[in-house]
Amino acid sequence: MTPEEINALGVSTDLPVAARALGISKSAAYASARNGTFPCRVVKVGARYVVPTADLKAVLGMGVVA
């Protein structure tokens, strides 16, 4: 994903989009979310995994863009 695409994300994103931004496979992302080793914070909302965009940007070294 480009920085522009990441900056266009809302306050949070789903796990497959976060995985794509980090360059990892969707299956690896789900496995690491389940066992608590995903590179940034993941919030389980019902059956979904949600990733705060600010945390994703921090892991990517993008900082938080206001």
Backbone hydrogen bonds, N-H to C=O, Kabsch-Sander energy under -0.5 kcal/mol:
donor,donor_aa,acceptor,acceptor_aa,energy
6,I,2,T,-2.1
7,N,3,P,-2.7
8,A,4,E,-1.3
9,L,6,I,-1.3
13,T,51,V,-2.4
15,L,49,Y,-1.0
18,A,14,D,-2.0
19,A,15,L,-2.7
20,R,16,P,-2.1
21,A,17,V,-2.2
22,L,18,A,-1.8
23,G,19,A,-1.0
23,G,20,R,-0.5
24,I,19,A,-2.5
29,A,25,S,-2.1
30,Y,26,K,-2.4
31,A,27,S,-2.2
32,S,28,A,-2.5
33,A,29,A,-2.2
34,R,30,Y,-2.3
35,N,31,A,-1.9
36,G,32,S,-0.5
36,G,33,A,-0.6
37,T,32,S,-2.5
38,F,32,S,-1.0
43,V,50,V,-3.3
45,V,43,V,-0.6
45,V,48,R,-2.5
46,G,44,K,-0.6
48,R,45,V,-2.3
50,V,43,V,-3.1
51,V,13,T,-3.1
53,T,11,V,-2.4
54,A,11,V,-0.6
56,L,52,P,-1.9
57,K,53,T,-2.8
58,A,54,A,-2.0
59,V,55,D,-2.1
60,L,56,L,-1.9
61,G,58,A,-1.1
62,M,57,K,-3.1
63,G,57,K,-0.7
65,V,63,G,-0.6
66,A,64,V,-0.6
